[in-house]
Amino acid sequence: MLKRYKYGIIYYQRFKTNKNWKKLGKESSLIIHYEILKDRNILMRNGHYFIVGFGAGSCKLCNSCFFPCRQPDKSFIPFEGTGVNVKALMKKFKIDLKFPVNKNFYRVGVIFYD
């Protein structure tokens, strides 16, 4: 499916781990999520209508997930949940994602568009 898109933008950011892992996990996902939403809207206003975005980690827009989704126009499937080897992809850009997470971790999301 991804071969159908002509362009892509990778979003990534490094975060330092802290004792409040649950809060940091949510906040770090949302930082990338909102950037993807903002840029998706800009791309659409500029005539790019064939767009797909994948978030950095699971969607964290709502406190509880519901089916059907309450915000389908804003939610994203996690990039790592698509079958793409995100670790190998980022290594091509000289970014080494290390597991298990120790002092730092990365969040990675992406937009593909026409």
N, C-alpha and C positions, 0 to 999 in steps of 0.2 A: 504494500500500500504506500509506503513512504517514497518509493521511486516515482510516484505520480506527481510529487511536489517538486517545484523548481528551486525554491529557496528555503532556508531554515535559519533560525536564530536559536542559539543555545544560551540559556540563562544559568549561571552558577554563582554560588557564593560560599565562602568558607566561614564557618562559625566555630567558636570555641565552646567546648562543652562546659556545662556547669552542673551544680547539684540539682537544679530544678529542670530535669531532662524533659518532663512532659510539657511544661510551658515553653521551653526552648524549641521543642519539636514542632509545636503548633505555630509559634511565631515565625520560625525559620521557613516553614512551608508557605505561610501566607505572604511573606516578603516576596518570594519568587512568583507566587500565584497572582498577586496584584500587578506585578510588572508585566506578566504575560497578558492579563486582561487588558491593561492599558494599551500595550502595543498591538494586540489583536484589534482593538477598536480603531486605532490609528490606521492600521493596514486596511481595514474594511472601508473606512472613510476615503482612503486613497484608491479604492477600486479593486482591492484584492479580496475576492469573496470565497475563494477556495482555500480555507484555512483550517488547520487543526492544531490545538494546543494540548500539551501534556504537562501536568504539574510536577512539582518537586515534592514527592511524598504523597500520601493520601490526601484527599480533599479535606480541608478543615474549616470550610465556610460556616457550617452549622455546628452547634454543640452536640447534636445527635443526628445521625444519618437516617433519612426516611426514603421509602420507596412508594410512589415515585419521587424522584428528587424534587426538592422545593425550589432549587435554583439551577435548573439545567442549562441556562444561558451563561452561567458563571462557573460551573464546576468543571474540573478536569480529572481525567484518569491519570494516575502517576506514570511518569515517563518510564520508570523502571518496571512498571507492570505491563508494558507493551511487548515484551520479549526482546527489546533492544538491550544489548550488553552495554550498559551505561559506563561501567568501569573501563571497558576496552575502548569505547568511544572517547572518553575523556583523556585516556592515556595518549591518544593521537594528538591531543592538544597540550601534552606535557603536564597534565594534571593527574596525579596519582591518588585515586580514592582508596583509602586504607580501611580494611575491616579486620577485626572489630574496631569500632570507633574508640579512640583513646582521648587525645586532647583536643582534636579538631575534627570536624566533619563537613562535608559539602552537601548542598542541596542543588539538584540539577533539574531543570525543566526545559521545554523546547516549544517553538512554534514552527510549523511547516506551512508554506503557502505557495500560491501560484506566482 
